[in-house]
Amino acid sequence: MSLLSLLVALIVICLVFWAVRALLAAFSIGDPIATVVYVLMVLIVVLWLLGGISGGVHLGNLRLS
């Protein structure tokens, strides 16, 4: 990944996290569900970054890239 693509990815990730936080607050979603949503978002971002660095993440027959 180039430096520019990492910067754009960071901006998009921050915007998505901000939007999710705002939507969860707007619809008064409780803490347990909001925590699950945040954990899922972090897992997706980590898998996406690992896929960008290593060329793909393999989970059994499932390929995330």
CHARMM-style PDB file with segment names, atoms N, HN, CA, C and O in Angstrom:
ATOM      1  N   MET     1       0.842  -1.182   0.000  1.00  0.00      PROA
ATOM      2  CA  MET     1       0.000   0.000   0.000  1.00  0.00      PROA
ATOM      3  C   MET     1       0.884   1.241   0.000  1.00  0.00      PROA
ATOM      4  O   MET     1       1.897   1.302   0.697  1.00  0.00      PROA
ATOM      5  N   SER     2       0.493   2.200  -0.773  1.00  0.00      PROA
ATOM      6  HN  SER     2      -0.330   2.151  -1.339  1.00  0.00      PROA
ATOM      7  CA  SER     2       1.245   3.442  -0.786  1.00  0.00      PROA
ATOM      8  C   SER     2       0.806   4.325   0.382  1.00  0.00      PROA
ATOM      9  O   SER     2      -0.202   4.065   1.039  1.00  0.00      PROA
ATOM     10  N   LEU     3       1.575   5.351   0.613  1.00  0.00      PROA
ATOM     11  HN  LEU     3       2.393   5.562   0.079  1.00  0.00      PROA
ATOM     12  CA  LEU     3       1.281   6.259   1.716  1.00  0.00      PROA
ATOM     13  C   LEU     3      -0.041   6.991   1.495  1.00  0.00      PROA
ATOM     14  O   LEU     3      -0.806   7.208   2.434  1.00  0.00      PROA
ATOM     15  N   LEU     4      -0.296   7.366   0.254  1.00  0.00      PROA
ATOM     16  HN  LEU     4       0.326   7.190  -0.509  1.00  0.00      PROA
ATOM     17  CA  LEU     4      -1.545   8.059  -0.060  1.00  0.00      PROA
ATOM     18  C   LEU     4      -2.755   7.153   0.160  1.00  0.00      PROA
ATOM     19  O   LEU     4      -3.771   7.599   0.693  1.00  0.00      PROA
ATOM     20  N   SER     5      -2.658   5.891  -0.244  1.00  0.00      PROA
ATOM     21  HN  SER     5      -1.833   5.529  -0.678  1.00  0.00      PROA
ATOM     22  CA  SER     5      -3.786   4.978  -0.045  1.00  0.00      PROA
ATOM     23  C   SER     5      -4.020   4.710   1.445  1.00  0.00      PROA
ATOM     24  O   SER     5      -5.164   4.548   1.869  1.00  0.00      PROA
ATOM     25  N   LEU     6      -2.948   4.663   2.241  1.00  0.00      PROA
ATOM     26  HN  LEU     6      -2.019   4.795   1.896  1.00  0.00      PROA
ATOM     27  CA  LEU     6      -3.120   4.500   3.682  1.00  0.00      PROA
ATOM     28  C   LEU     6      -3.803   5.713   4.301  1.00  0.00      PROA
ATOM     29  O   LEU     6      -4.628   5.568   5.204  1.00  0.00      PROA
ATOM     30  N   LEU     7      -3.463   6.912   3.820  1.00  0.00      PROA
ATOM     31  HN  LEU     7      -2.793   7.029   3.087  1.00  0.00      PROA
ATOM     32  CA  LEU     7      -4.093   8.127   4.336  1.00  0.00      PROA
ATOM     33  C   LEU     7      -5.576   8.156   3.986  1.00  0.00      PROA
ATOM     34  O   LEU     7      -6.408   8.490   4.829  1.00  0.00      PROA
ATOM     35  N   VAL     8      -5.905   7.809   2.754  1.00  0.00      PROA
ATOM     36  HN  VAL     8      -5.228   7.538   2.070  1.00  0.00      PROA
ATOM     37  CA  VAL     8      -7.312   7.768   2.342  1.00  0.00      PROA
ATOM     38  C   VAL     8      -8.066   6.706   3.131  1.00  0.00      PROA
ATOM     39  O   VAL     8      -9.201   6.934   3.550  1.00  0.00      PROA
ATOM     40  N   ALA     9      -7.451   5.556   3.336  1.00  0.00      PROA
ATOM     41  HN  ALA     9      -6.529   5.370   2.996  1.00  0.00      PROA
ATOM     42  CA  ALA     9      -8.088   4.487   4.107  1.00  0.00      PROA
ATOM     43  C   ALA     9      -8.328   4.934   5.543  1.00  0.00      PROA
ATOM     44  O   ALA     9      -9.383   4.647   6.108  1.00  0.00      PROA
ATOM     45  N   LEU    10      -7.373   5.626   6.137  1.00  0.00      PROA
ATOM     46  HN  LEU    10      -6.516   5.858   5.677  1.00  0.00      PROA
ATOM     47  CA  LEU    10      -7.535   6.121   7.508  1.00  0.00      PROA
ATOM     48  C   LEU    10      -8.686   7.115   7.602  1.00  0.00      PROA
ATOM     49  O   LEU    10      -9.466   7.074   8.554  1.00  0.00      PROA
ATOM     50  N   ILE    11      -8.795   7.999   6.628  1.00  0.00      PROA
ATOM     51  HN  ILE    11      -8.161   8.032   5.855  1.00  0.00      PROA
ATOM     52  CA  ILE    11      -9.886   8.974   6.625  1.00  0.00      PROA
ATOM     53  C   ILE    11     -11.231   8.274   6.474  1.00  0.00      PROA
ATOM     54  O   ILE    11     -12.188   8.620   7.166  1.00  0.00      PROA
ATOM     55  N   VAL    12     -11.316   7.292   5.575  1.00  0.00      PROA
ATOM     56  HN  VAL    12     -10.538   7.011   5.012  1.00  0.00      PROA
ATOM     57  CA  VAL    12     -12.578   6.568   5.372  1.00  0.00      PROA
ATOM     58  C   VAL    12     -12.954   5.787   6.629  1.00  0.00      PROA
ATOM     59  O   VAL    12     -14.118   5.778   7.030  1.00  0.00      PROA
ATOM     60  N   ILE    13     -11.982   5.135   7.246  1.00  0.00      PROA
ATOM     61  HN  ILE    13     -11.036   5.142   6.920  1.00  0.00      PROA
ATOM     62  CA  ILE    13     -12.245   4.368   8.464  1.00  0.00      PROA
ATOM     63  C   ILE    13     -12.740   5.283   9.575  1.00  0.00      PROA
ATOM     64  O   ILE    13     -13.686   4.942  10.285  1.00  0.00      PROA
ATOM     65  N   CYS    14     -12.108   6.445   9.731  1.00  0.00      PROA
ATOM     66  HN  CYS    14     -11.339   6.723   9.154  1.00  0.00      PROA
ATOM     67  CA  CYS    14     -12.548   7.396  10.754  1.00  0.00      PROA
ATOM     68  C   CYS    14     -13.963   7.897  10.487  1.00  0.00      PROA
ATOM     69  O   CYS    14     -14.759   8.033  11.416  1.00  0.00      PROA
ATOM     70  N   LEU    15     -14.282   8.172   9.224  1.00  0.00      PROA
ATOM     71  HN  LEU    15     -13.636   8.061   8.469  1.00  0.00      PROA
ATOM     72  CA  LEU    15     -15.633   8.607   8.879  1.00  0.00      PROA
ATOM     73  C   LEU    15     -16.670   7.528   9.166  1.00  0.00      PROA
ATOM     74  O   LEU    15     -17.764   7.826   9.645  1.00  0.00      PROA
ATOM     75  N   VAL    16     -16.333   6.289   8.876  1.00  0.00      PROA
ATOM     76  HN  VAL    16     -15.444   6.047   8.486  1.00  0.00      PROA
ATOM     77  CA  VAL    16     -17.267   5.192   9.138  1.00  0.00      PROA
ATOM     78  C   VAL    16     -17.489   5.030  10.642  1.00  0.00      PROA
ATOM     79  O   VAL    16     -18.623   4.862  11.089  1.00  0.00      PROA
ATOM     80  N   PHE    17     -16.401   5.082  11.424  1.00  0.00      PROA
ATOM     81  HN  PHE    17     -15.479   5.219  11.061  1.00  0.00      PROA
ATOM     82  CA  PHE    17     -16.551   4.971  12.874  1.00  0.00      PROA
ATOM     83  C   PHE    17     -17.382   6.127  13.426  1.00  0.00      PROA
ATOM     84  O   PHE    17     -18.220   5.922  14.304  1.00  0.00      PROA
ATOM     85  N   TRP    18     -17.158   7.333  12.921  1.00  0.00      PROA
ATOM     86  HN  TRP    18     -16.477   7.499  12.208  1.00  0.00      PROA
ATOM     87  CA  TRP    18     -17.927   8.490  13.383  1.00  0.00      PROA
ATOM     88  C   TRP    18     -19.409   8.320  13.023  1.00  0.00      PROA
ATOM     89  O   TRP    18     -20.283   8.602  13.842  1.00  0.00      PROA
ATOM     90  N   ALA    19     -19.688   7.861  11.806  1.00  0.00      PROA
ATOM     91  HN  ALA    19     -18.978   7.631  11.140  1.00  0.00      PROA
ATOM     92  CA  ALA    19     -21.075   7.689  11.374  1.00  0.00      PROA
ATOM     93  C   ALA    19     -21.786   6.618  12.192  1.00  0.00      PROA
ATOM     94  O   ALA    19     -22.944   6.787  12.574  1.00  0.00      PROA
ATOM     95  N   VAL    20     -21.094   5.523  12.457  1.00  0.00      PROA
ATOM     96  HN  VAL    20     -20.153   5.386  12.147  1.00  0.00      PROA
ATOM     97  CA  VAL    20     -21.706   4.456  13.260  1.00  0.00      PROA
ATOM     98  C   VAL    20     -21.977   4.937  14.675  1.00  0.00      PROA
ATOM     99  O   VAL    20     -23.033   4.654  15.242  1.00  0.00      PROA
ATOM    100  N   ARG    21     -21.020   5.667  15.246  1.00  0.00      PROA
ATOM    101  HN  ARG    21     -20.162   5.896  14.785  1.00  0.00      PROA
ATOM    102  CA  ARG    21     -21.211   6.193  16.601  1.00  0.00      PROA
ATOM    103  C   ARG    21     -22.398   7.152  16.637  1.00  0.00      PROA
ATOM    104  O   ARG    21     -23.200   7.113  17.570  1.00  0.00      PROA
ATOM    105  N   ALA    22     -22.512   8.015  15.624  1.00  0.00      PROA
ATOM    106  HN  ALA    22     -21.860   8.047  14.867  1.00  0.00      PROA
ATOM    107  CA  ALA    22     -23.622   8.967  15.570  1.00  0.00      PROA
ATOM    108  C   ALA    22     -24.960   8.248  15.385  1.00  0.00      PROA
ATOM    109  O   ALA    22     -25.952   8.617  16.014  1.00  0.00      PROA
ATOM    110  N   LEU    23     -24.993   7.229  14.529  1.00  0.00      PROA
ATOM    111  HN  LEU    23     -24.187   6.930  14.019  1.00  0.00      PROA
ATOM    112  CA  LEU    23     -26.244   6.494  14.313  1.00  0.00      PROA
ATOM    113  C   LEU    23     -26.652   5.700  15.550  1.00  0.00      PROA
ATOM    114  O   LEU    23     -27.835   5.640  15.886  1.00  0.00      PROA
ATOM    115  N   LEU    24     -25.688   5.093  16.224  1.00  0.00      PROA
ATOM    116  HN  LEU    24     -24.727   5.141  15.951  1.00  0.00      PROA
ATOM    117  CA  LEU    24     -26.023   4.364  17.446  1.00  0.00      PROA
ATOM    118  C   LEU    24     -26.575   5.300  18.515  1.00  0.00      PROA
ATOM    119  O   LEU    24     -27.499   4.942  19.246  1.00  0.00      PROA
ATOM    120  N   ALA    25     -26.007   6.494  18.602  1.00  0.00      PROA
ATOM    121  HN  ALA    25     -25.256   6.784  18.009  1.00  0.00      PROA
ATOM    122  CA  ALA    25     -26.517   7.469  19.576  1.00  0.00      PROA
ATOM    123  C   ALA    25     -27.879   8.010  19.150  1.00  0.00      PROA
ATOM    124  O   ALA    25     -28.742   8.231  20.000  1.00  0.00      PROA
ATOM    125  N   ALA    26     -28.086   8.225  17.860  1.00  0.00      PROA
ATOM    126  HN  ALA    26     -27.384   8.045  17.170  1.00  0.00      PROA
ATOM    127  CA  ALA    26     -29.349   8.782  17.376  1.00  0.00      PROA
ATOM    128  C   ALA    26     -30.511   7.828  17.602  1.00  0.00      PROA
ATOM    129  O   ALA    26     -31.625   8.264  17.889  1.00  0.00      PROA
ATOM    130  N   PHE    27     -30.261   6.535  17.477  1.00  0.00      PROA
ATOM    131  HN  PHE    27     -29.356   6.180  17.244  1.00  0.00      PROA
ATOM    132  CA  PHE    27     -31.328   5.557  17.667  1.00  0.00      PROA
ATOM    133  C   PHE    27     -31.338   4.968  19.069  1.00  0.00      PROA
ATOM    134  O   PHE    27     -32.060   4.005  19.327  1.00  0.00      PROA
ATOM    135  N   SER    28     -30.555   5.528  19.971  1.00  0.00      PROA
ATOM    136  HN  SER    28     -29.969   6.310  19.761  1.00  0.00      PROA
ATOM    137  CA  SER    28     -30.496   5.120  21.382  1.00  0.00      PROA
ATOM    138  C   SER    28     -30.255   3.616  21.532  1.00  0.00      PROA
ATOM    139  O   SER    28     -30.961   2.935  22.276  1.00  0.00      PROA
ATOM    140  N   ILE    29     -29.266   3.120  20.830  1.00  0.00      PROA
ATOM    141  HN  ILE    29     -28.692   3.673  20.226  1.00  0.00      PROA
ATOM    142  CA  ILE    29     -28.889   1.716  20.931  1.00  0.00      PROA
ATOM    143  C   ILE    29     -28.104   1.547  22.223  1.00  0.00      PROA
ATOM    144  O   ILE    29     -27.215   2.344  22.522  1.00  0.00      PROA
ATOM    145  N   GLY    30     -28.426   0.523  22.982  1.00  0.00      PROA
ATOM    146  HN  GLY    30     -29.149  -0.124  22.740  1.00  0.00      PROA
ATOM    147  CA  GLY    30     -27.798   0.290  24.278  1.00  0.00      PROA
ATOM    148  C   GLY    30     -26.341  -0.123  24.182  1.00  0.00      PROA
ATOM    149  O   GLY    30     -25.844  -0.466  23.109  1.00  0.00      PROA
ATOM    150  N   ASP    31     -25.656  -0.084  25.335  1.00  0.00      PROA
ATOM    151  HN  ASP    31     -26.059   0.195  26.207  1.00  0.00      PROA
ATOM    152  CA  ASP    31     -24.236  -0.389  25.388  1.00  0.00      PROA
ATOM    153  C   ASP    31     -23.871  -1.798  24.926  1.00  0.00      PROA
ATOM    154  O   ASP    31     -22.893  -1.942  24.192  1.00  0.00      PROA
ATOM    155  N   PRO    32     -24.593  -2.834  25.310  1.00  0.00      PROA
ATOM    156  CA  PRO    32     -24.159  -4.169  24.862  1.00  0.00      PROA
ATOM    157  C   PRO    32     -24.156  -4.311  23.331  1.00  0.00      PROA
ATOM    158  O   PRO    32     -23.222  -4.874  22.761  1.00  0.00      PROA
ATOM    159  N   ILE    33     -25.183  -3.810  22.686  1.00  0.00      PROA
ATOM    160  HN  ILE    33     -25.942  -3.353  23.149  1.00  0.00      PROA
ATOM    161  CA  ILE    33     -25.261  -3.917  21.232  1.00  0.00      PROA
ATOM    162  C   ILE    33     -24.237  -3.000  20.578  1.00  0.00      PROA
ATOM    163  O   ILE    33     -23.608  -3.382  19.591  1.00  0.00      PROA
ATOM    164  N   ALA    34     -24.061  -1.798  21.113  1.00  0.00      PROA
ATOM    165  HN  ALA    34     -24.572  -1.487  21.914  1.00  0.00      PROA
ATOM    166  CA  ALA    34     -23.077  -0.871  20.561  1.00  0.00      PROA
ATOM    167  C   ALA    34     -21.672  -1.449  20.678  1.00  0.00      PROA
ATOM    168  O   ALA    34     -20.861  -1.285  19.767  1.00  0.00      PROA
ATOM    169  N   THR    35     -21.374  -2.116  21.776  1.00  0.00      PROA
ATOM    170  HN  THR    35     -22.033  -2.250  22.516  1.00  0.00      PROA
ATOM    171  CA  THR    35     -20.057  -2.727  21.950  1.00  0.00      PROA
ATOM    172  C   THR    35     -19.830  -3.824  20.927  1.00  0.00      PROA
ATOM    173  O   THR    35     -18.733  -3.936  20.378  1.00  0.00      PROA
ATOM    174  N   VAL    36     -20.839  -4.630  20.662  1.00  0.00      PROA
ATOM    175  HN  VAL    36     -21.729  -4.538  21.108  1.00  0.00      PROA
ATOM    176  CA  VAL    36     -20.724  -5.687  19.663  1.00  0.00      PROA
ATOM    177  C   VAL    36     -20.485  -5.075  18.286  1.00  0.00      PROA
ATOM    178  O   VAL    36     -19.666  -5.584  17.521  1.00  0.00      PROA
ATOM    179  N   VAL    37     -21.179  -4.006  17.966  1.00  0.00      PROA
ATOM    180  HN  VAL    37     -21.844  -3.593  18.588  1.00  0.00      PROA
ATOM    181  CA  VAL    37     -20.998  -3.338  16.675  1.00  0.00      PROA
ATOM    182  C   VAL    37     -19.575  -2.807  16.543  1.00  0.00      PROA
ATOM    183  O   VAL    37     -18.949  -2.965  15.495  1.00  0.00      PROA
ATOM    184  N   TYR    38     -19.057  -2.173  17.611  1.00  0.00      PROA
ATOM    185  HN  TYR    38     -19.566  -2.046  18.462  1.00  0.00      PROA
ATOM    186  CA  TYR    38     -17.692  -1.650  17.577  1.00  0.00      PROA
ATOM    187  C   TYR    38     -16.665  -2.769  17.427  1.00  0.00      PROA
ATOM    188  O   TYR    38     -15.699  -2.619  16.678  1.00  0.00      PROA
ATOM    189  N   VAL    39     -16.855  -3.868  18.116  1.00  0.00      PROA
ATOM    190  HN  VAL    39     -17.639  -3.989  18.724  1.00  0.00      PROA
ATOM    191  CA  VAL    39     -15.922  -4.991  18.016  1.00  0.00      PROA
ATOM    192  C   VAL    39     -15.934  -5.567  16.603  1.00  0.00      PROA
ATOM    193  O   VAL    39     -14.875  -5.873  16.055  1.00  0.00      PROA
ATOM    194  N   LEU    40     -17.111  -5.717  16.010  1.00  0.00      PROA
ATOM    195  HN  LEU    40     -17.971  -5.468  16.455  1.00  0.00      PROA
ATOM    196  CA  LEU    40     -17.200  -6.213  14.637  1.00  0.00      PROA
ATOM    197  C   LEU    40     -16.522  -5.259  13.657  1.00  0.00      PROA
ATOM    198  O   LEU    40     -15.847  -5.697  12.725  1.00  0.00      PROA
ATOM    199  N   MET    41     -16.701  -3.966  13.866  1.00  0.00      PROA
ATOM    200  HN  MET    41     -17.250  -3.610  14.623  1.00  0.00      PROA
ATOM    201  CA  MET    41     -16.052  -2.986  12.990  1.00  0.00      PROA
ATOM    202  C   MET    41     -14.535  -3.074  13.099  1.00  0.00      PROA
ATOM    203  O   MET    41     -13.840  -3.014  12.084  1.00  0.00      PROA
ATOM    204  N   VAL    42     -14.020  -3.213  14.298  1.00  0.00      PROA
ATOM    205  HN  VAL    42     -14.585  -3.262  15.122  1.00  0.00      PROA
ATOM    206  CA  VAL    42     -12.569  -3.310  14.489  1.00  0.00      PROA
ATOM    207  C   VAL    42     -12.038  -4.586  13.838  1.00  0.00      PROA
ATOM    208  O   VAL    42     -10.984  -4.560  13.201  1.00  0.00      PROA
ATOM    209  N   LEU    43     -12.754  -5.698  13.990  1.00  0.00      PROA
ATOM    210  HN  LEU    43     -13.609  -5.719  14.508  1.00  0.00      PROA
ATOM    211  CA  LEU    43     -12.327  -6.945  13.361  1.00  0.00      PROA
ATOM    212  C   LEU    43     -12.301  -6.824  11.839  1.00  0.00      PROA
ATOM    213  O   LEU    43     -11.368  -7.307  11.197  1.00  0.00      PROA
ATOM    214  N   ILE    44     -13.301  -6.194  11.267  1.00  0.00      PROA
ATOM    215  HN  ILE    44     -14.059  -5.802  11.789  1.00  0.00      PROA
ATOM    216  CA  ILE    44     -13.339  -6.009   9.820  1.00  0.00      PROA
ATOM    217  C   ILE    44     -12.173  -5.147   9.353  1.00  0.00      PROA
ATOM    218  O   ILE    44     -11.540  -5.455   8.343  1.00  0.00      PROA
ATOM    219  N   VAL    45     -11.887  -4.077  10.076  1.00  0.00      PROA
ATOM    220  HN  VAL    45     -12.401  -3.827  10.897  1.00  0.00      PROA
ATOM    221  CA  VAL    45     -10.777  -3.196   9.699  1.00  0.00      PROA
ATOM    222  C   VAL    45      -9.443  -3.921   9.821  1.00  0.00      PROA
ATOM    223  O   VAL    45      -8.586  -3.787   8.948  1.00  0.00      PROA
ATOM    224  N   VAL    46      -9.256  -4.689  10.896  1.00  0.00      PROA
ATOM    225  HN  VAL    46      -9.952  -4.798  11.606  1.00  0.00      PROA
ATOM    226  CA  VAL    46      -7.995  -5.419  11.077  1.00  0.00      PROA
ATOM    227  C   VAL    46      -7.815  -6.457   9.975  1.00  0.00      PROA
ATOM    228  O   VAL    46      -6.722  -6.582   9.424  1.00  0.00      PROA
ATOM    229  N   LEU    47      -8.868  -7.205   9.644  1.00  0.00      PROA
ATOM    230  HN  LEU    47      -9.757  -7.104  10.093  1.00  0.00      PROA
ATOM    231  CA  LEU    47      -8.772  -8.195   8.568  1.00  0.00      PROA
ATOM    232  C   LEU    47      -8.505  -7.525   7.222  1.00  0.00      PROA
ATOM    233  O   LEU    47      -7.748  -8.049   6.404  1.00  0.00      PROA
ATOM    234  N   TRP    48      -9.120  -6.377   6.994  1.00  0.00      PROA
ATOM    235  HN  TRP    48      -9.735  -5.952   7.658  1.00  0.00      PROA
ATOM    236  CA  TRP    48      -8.904  -5.646   5.756  1.00  0.00      PROA
ATOM    237  C   TRP    48      -7.455  -5.158   5.660  1.00  0.00      PROA
ATOM    238  O   TRP    48      -6.832  -5.267   4.603  1.00  0.00      PROA
ATOM    239  N   LEU    49      -6.924  -4.625   6.750  1.00  0.00      PROA
ATOM    240  HN  LEU    49      -7.429  -4.537   7.608  1.00  0.00      PROA
ATOM    241  CA  LEU    49      -5.532  -4.164   6.750  1.00  0.00      PROA
ATOM    242  C   LEU    49      -4.562  -5.326   6.582  1.00  0.00      PROA
ATOM    243  O   LEU    49      -3.573  -5.203   5.860  1.00  0.00      PROA
ATOM    244  N   LEU    50      -4.828  -6.443   7.235  1.00  0.00      PROA
ATOM    245  HN  LEU    50      -5.632  -6.543   7.822  1.00  0.00      PROA
ATOM    246  CA  LEU    50      -3.976  -7.618   7.056  1.00  0.00      PROA
ATOM    247  C   LEU    50      -4.025  -8.118   5.616  1.00  0.00      PROA
ATOM    248  O   LEU    50      -3.011  -8.548   5.067  1.00  0.00      PROA
ATOM    249  N   GLY    51      -5.188  -8.061   5.018  1.00  0.00      PROA
ATOM    250  HN  GLY    51      -6.012  -7.712   5.463  1.00  0.00      PROA
ATOM    251  CA  GLY    51      -5.307  -8.467   3.624  1.00  0.00      PROA
ATOM    252  C   GLY    51      -4.544  -7.541   2.696  1.00  0.00      PROA
ATOM    253  O   GLY    51      -3.973  -7.988   1.702  1.00  0.00      PROA
ATOM    254  N   GLY    52      -4.529  -6.255   3.012  1.00  0.00      PROA
ATOM    255  HN  GLY    52      -4.993  -5.891   3.820  1.00  0.00      PROA
ATOM    256  CA  GLY    52      -3.785  -5.313   2.197  1.00  0.00      PROA
ATOM    257  C   GLY    52      -2.291  -5.463   2.345  1.00  0.00      PROA
ATOM    258  O   GLY    52      -1.542  -5.219   1.400  1.00  0.00      PROA
ATOM    259  N   ILE    53      -1.852  -5.860   3.518  1.00  0.00      PROA
ATOM    260  HN  ILE    53      -2.461  -6.058   4.286  1.00  0.00      PROA
ATOM    261  CA  ILE    53      -0.415  -6.004   3.768  1.00  0.00      PROA
ATOM    262  C   ILE    53       0.098  -7.333   3.238  1.00  0.00      PROA
ATOM    263  O   ILE    53       1.136  -7.383   2.578  1.00  0.00      PROA
ATOM    264  N   SER    54      -0.632  -8.418   3.529  1.00  0.00      PROA
ATOM    265  HN  SER    54      -1.475  -8.377   4.066  1.00  0.00      PROA
ATOM    266  CA  SER    54      -0.124  -9.747   3.194  1.00  0.00      PROA
ATOM    267  C   SER    54      -0.706 -10.319   1.905  1.00  0.00      PROA
ATOM    268  O   SER    54      -0.314 -11.410   1.491  1.00  0.00      PROA
ATOM    269  N   GLY    55      -1.619  -9.620   1.271  1.00  0.00      PROA
ATOM    270  HN  GLY    55      -1.938  -8.734   1.607  1.00  0.00      PROA
ATOM    271  CA  GLY    55      -2.185 -10.119   0.025  1.00  0.00      PROA
ATOM    272  C   GLY    55      -3.441 -10.944   0.205  1.00  0.00      PROA
ATOM    273  O   GLY    55      -3.977 -11.456  -0.778  1.00  0.00      PROA
ATOM    274  N   GLY    56      -3.920 -11.088   1.404  1.00  0.00      PROA
ATOM    275  HN  GLY    56      -3.485 -10.672   2.202  1.00  0.00      PROA
ATOM    276  CA  GLY    56      -5.151 -11.823   1.648  1.00  0.00      PROA
ATOM    277  C   GLY    56      -5.078 -12.607   2.942  1.00  0.00      PROA
ATOM    278  O   GLY    56      -4.007 -13.068   3.338  1.00  0.00      PROA
ATOM    279  N   VAL    57      -6.198 -12.756   3.589  1.00  0.00      PROA
ATOM    280  HN  VAL    57      -7.067 -12.382   3.267  1.00  0.00      PROA
ATOM    281  CA  VAL    57      -6.290 -13.523   4.824  1.00  0.00      PROA
ATOM    282  C   VAL    57      -7.138 -14.743   4.528  1.00  0.00      PROA
ATOM    283  O   VAL    57      -8.255 -14.612   4.026  1.00  0.00      PROA
ATOM    284  N   HSD    58      -6.632 -15.922   4.830  1.00  0.00      PROA
ATOM    285  HN  HSD    58      -5.725 -16.028   5.238  1.00  0.00      PROA
ATOM    286  CA  HSD    58      -7.357 -17.163   4.572  1.00  0.00      PROA
ATOM    287  C   HSD    58      -7.917 -17.695   5.880  1.00  0.00      PROA
ATOM    288  O   HSD    58      -7.189 -17.889   6.853  1.00  0.00      PROA
ATOM    289  N   LEU    59      -9.216 -17.925   5.885  1.00  0.00      PROA
ATOM    290  HN  LEU    59      -9.808 -17.767   5.094  1.00  0.00      PROA
ATOM    291  CA  LEU    59      -9.879 -18.545   7.034  1.00  0.00      PROA
ATOM    292  C   LEU    59     -10.530 -19.831   6.542  1.00  0.00      PROA
ATOM    293  O   LEU    59     -11.704 -19.838   6.169  1.00  0.00      PROA
ATOM    294  N   GLY    60      -9.776 -20.901   6.543  1.00  0.00      PROA
ATOM    295  HN  GLY    60      -8.823 -20.896   6.845  1.00  0.00      PROA
ATOM    296  CA  GLY    60     -10.288 -22.154   5.997  1.00  0.00      PROA
ATOM    297  C   GLY    60     -10.462 -22.007   4.488  1.00  0.00      PROA
ATOM    298  O   GLY    60      -9.506 -21.690   3.781  1.00  0.00      PROA
ATOM    299  N   ASN    61     -11.671 -22.233   3.995  1.00  0.00      PROA
ATOM    300  HN  ASN    61     -12.448 -22.490   4.570  1.00  0.00      PROA
ATOM    301  CA  ASN    61     -11.944 -22.066   2.564  1.00  0.00      PROA
ATOM    302  C   ASN    61     -12.366 -20.651   2.223  1.00  0.00      PROA
ATOM    303  O   ASN    61     -12.521 -20.320   1.047  1.00  0.00      PROA
ATOM    304  N   LEU    62     -12.556 -19.809   3.229  1.00  0.00      PROA
ATOM    305  HN  LEU    62     -12.431 -20.077   4.184  1.00  0.00      PROA
ATOM    306  CA  LEU    62     -12.986 -18.436   3.025  1.00  0.00      PROA
ATOM    307  C   LEU    62     -11.777 -17.550   2.821  1.00  0.00      PROA
ATOM    308  O   LEU    62     -10.884 -17.527   3.668  1.00  0.00      PROA
ATOM    309  N   ARG    63     -11.722 -16.827   1.729  1.00  0.00      PROA
ATOM    310  HN  ARG    63     -12.447 -16.845   1.040  1.00  0.00      PROA
ATOM    311  CA  ARG    63     -10.608 -15.919   1.455  1.00  0.00      PROA
ATOM    312  C   ARG    63     -11.118 -14.490   1.534  1.00  0.00      PROA
ATOM    313  O   ARG    63     -12.027 -14.104   0.800  1.00  0.00      PROA
ATOM    314  N   LEU    64     -10.533 -13.715   2.422  1.00  0.00      PROA
ATOM    315  HN  LEU    64      -9.794 -14.029   3.019  1.00  0.00      PROA
ATOM    316  CA  LEU    64     -10.891 -12.313   2.578  1.00  0.00      PROA
ATOM    317  C   LEU    64      -9.786 -11.482   1.940  1.00  0.00      PROA
ATOM    318  O   LEU    64      -8.675 -11.408   2.464  1.00  0.00      PROA
ATOM    319  N   SER    65     -10.090 -10.864   0.820  1.00  0.00      PROA
ATOM    320  HN  SER    65     -10.993 -10.924   0.394  1.00  0.00      PROA
ATOM    321  CA  SER    65      -9.087 -10.009   0.177  1.00  0.00      PROA
ATOM    322  C   SER    65      -9.742  -8.997  -0.719  1.00  0.00      PROA
ATOM    323  OT1 SER    65      -9.055  -8.190  -1.345  1.00  0.00      PROA
TER     324      SER     65
END
